[in-house]
Amino acid sequence: MKRFLQFAIIAASSVSSATVLCAQESVITTPPAGREVECYADFRSFQNVFDFVWDSHSKSKIVYTEDGKAYIPNVLMRNTMANYVVGTVDEAAKTITVEAGQPVYKFPNIDGTVNLYMLNASGEAGDKTAGTFNTEPLVFDINDDGSIRLRTSDTYPMFGIAATDNTDYSHEVYGLGAGLVFSPVEPTLALTKYFTLSYIDDRDDKEYSVTITGYETDSEVWFKGFDPRYPAAWIKAVKVGDELRAPSLQLVNMTSTEIPTVMAASSREFNYDTYEYDYTHAMAFLINFDKATGAYTAFTETNSFLTNLTSYDEESADVYQAYRNIKIEPIEVLPAVPAKPDFYGYDASSLSKEYEFTFLAYPKSVDGTALLKDAMFLRYYINGEVYTFEKSKYTRQDTDLTLVPFTDSHIGAFVSGSDCEKQYVYFLADDMPADLETIGVEVVYTIDGVTNVSERLVYNVKTEQTEYLGIGSVESGLEIVATAYYDLSGRAVASDAKGLLIKVDSLSDGTASVSKILRK
């Protein structure tokens, strides 16, 4: 299966169209208003070089409308084809039926689409010779816990997205998956536990520690941040008797150009001919659990490593990071004041349409305690006013962002270093005021409904000087001039939204008060 390279070829070609089965004529980029359910998507996806990998707990949103429809996100090549398909809800049968052939992407400048189908056992979307496509609908079974699972059969064991309307590349499959389940996020929030993750980085042989989260069910244990390089990635381990077995080759990152990175359990031998290590990757690894202390350990044996693998040529896998002696210990996370960010650089000349602002933000408190990266957000200011990265302008986002999650990266305006400390922000020059004078940034940290804000770094683009502003609580005499609500990913939501929300009150002195609230 030729995924992104073939995709690029098609997008740049000019070809004639062919007849195609298509239940929905146009790509659904934004679902209509309705009941929104934040979900985790879990499935196995086919990635060149790696074969099938575990694609776990990617955040998604399903929208149920009053006319009995369900709008379901496309999870394959979701960075370039982040669109929706629509299904019909049958409450009596407890099913959602999505007709075959709905488009999830429209090629630019040519008459061609990528459409969603059930795939046969050979991974095909139809018969290219006959010019036909599979008509089997995608049927999701609705479970009592609110999750929905894609129904499969021996004839159609997989689902995928394939090119249509294209005589040369018609039927080319660009994404392929199996075992798709969407599960509501909210029930897992009450199960959240906090841990200190310690590990040895193979690059410098030094020990590091960070704060991560996780939760446990009857059959599984989930860790968010188990892979030190990708703190936003979830890793799952399955309970087998008294053991925890975690699959190797779990997806931990997908770039904006759909290049995957996986976490693997690896061993290695030094090659004296090449003066490099030759790695061997296992299909699974054990996570040991100490019932007395509640601690988990992995990769503690000699020559045992957690590695990150990626492939740039779609022919070979490259190891570019390795960790060992991983230990996860339960802790109590308390509210804390985050450390102030430090200025690093500003460039308004080398980029014609963007201003690059670079700073260092640390996942630690003012007293040096490790903070939970998942609970950290960055808030930006232009000329002293809170700045919102609007989706209409920053088009690689899926929503407006005022509170930017600390771990966000590679979604257009935000790029971070390997440890998330070095942050690059790219402001659109056309969206900056003509009298741009200052750019500010502060760290917002919310734990158990208590929010603390760091000192605000303010950089003067004219004088090239920096200063810090302290942020206090709401003082007597100040007025709330505006209130906004956000979900835990920092995305703006309606004022009557339900669940765990971040409430931001803008105050009359230009500062803001932030709190976490729970609405049922």
Steps between C-alpha positions, in 0.01 A plus 500: 500500500649830392371762741626855511745491208229377265264753651740780409530370144126494453450845647741644246359314198226580254281202416153426371214396726314170524171392650510431872258388767462789743222522758601852603583737214720753681767480770367583847761726656287617794207306648175685580406597854398215724594297806878475499676203656876518550639154424816299482547318170679166536589271212788341313624689197724383220820702467758429231816332638332431837199305371210521750561719805285584800341844451367573847295774664516764229257776600192534280148638515172336396198725448144366537228717344125516567415354158648163600841543340849445639800685358811285541857623437733335252786349700724394208753760379317727743755781484444562129143366475344619827141482378177318586261240367133479599309198623140418588427410863260212567431514874292180499771298327775691684690564179640787294512431126741694279439447129804395299690741280471821699786740416746610766730705274483695174818518293605857420465608136386163367172310489575236760413402855608257771202302629425271794425128448500163668796304360512133408751250640754611238472861615320611183221758471349336192578354160713741298470295180120509517502860621286418805533574871386312808143594595511345848404775749704573811280388790590604855347316796404733786606354837342564840802706612452744211785363290446402137684216329531444126348167399719274286467162329716241326408665168568855621748487791644850453408855406693750291509809284559472125537732201209530257409699186847434366579260213869463586484478880141398562463243780843590646470450879661778706402391847398167645378409848343224707324462835368858519336607827394848614473531881377804698780686680298627796466168690879464508556840663378380839755216482800731446809429706828692514850356480865597493670348196876460535726367225855502366551671165744300289638815334674629814452208742331735749184444702199728451154517655165648399142485621252296297144370528328167457196296589401138549203289390413138572704380203752773416734764639554821302789747535515841336864605473658154533714592196712795623534650151124515442320598823162530324505138379310224679656157554288204603585181685268199524452305822591133459471333838739687731698639207467812288583442134534801274501470121808630328460720190250738657452822304621803697508776237388583149648803327295746297618312190385165644845362587450262796715449807453189712619390840672161498650254746853446374836337561824571312844380404795715394601454138877537469480528123272805502585625851130526568245301698282240333160489671256211539140588583266279701123476454423559870663571835423450868423779745569377853270610782589520867176462698663626820612834359270536199805556278546376143834422337606411146816474290713434808673191361841524336477593132129588525382833359191701419578644157336743262494394136401694192535457124574782260545291185220245567758225448688480830437586865743726683558504877563853618443484876539234768410488869548241774437441871148636486327530837150636562408584861160627623498850643257765617500804274434831674431850365820692433620825346681421172847634435521806278592454131829636366546693175711327232457682169287705261517513120279725288727525196590154366138385477296710260157413635570395859672636808694234692493535879709252700513446874571238765214375719570248773278219634587591856380730776680801641644272771621242248221241538416312179165605352251296304547606138143398426373768738718776356387760247662799334320831461632769265465878497544753220548859619369392841177345368421127511558354154285230340631277222187495285426195287392723209854640486711213636337244274691192619315517832154350552382771739581844641773485767551746782641255753753293306582156649863481605554181302346627174746478215509476123150640446604810312576784737665293775815289495690377804831333569541138604434578867226760425705765681615693193186641342475655153194711418429636153272803500346590166644834393168604346328451836744714696416867571689763305624644830622166638705575809489206742450124493425327829458143621411343833456143627159401638482195729173350627479210746185393688316818409781728621675712238835674538669718242870567454656839469437630149800532270467818293733566207516847345560457125611865466747525787589126498465501879314254723313543827271298725153579625356332808146358479274518805151383592184703444535807720231718648383766255580300188217400269452195281460637148473168312484127573605215273499122542741239368530121509804330650679520164467879500229514233222758535158353586150641545414676826251223587736211423510205739787309659835617633563852369755777535333833577688819412374833637656802328542782752477874463874549557591281203587190704296183532378258765502129407317214673395143427131417540288185468154524345264202496 
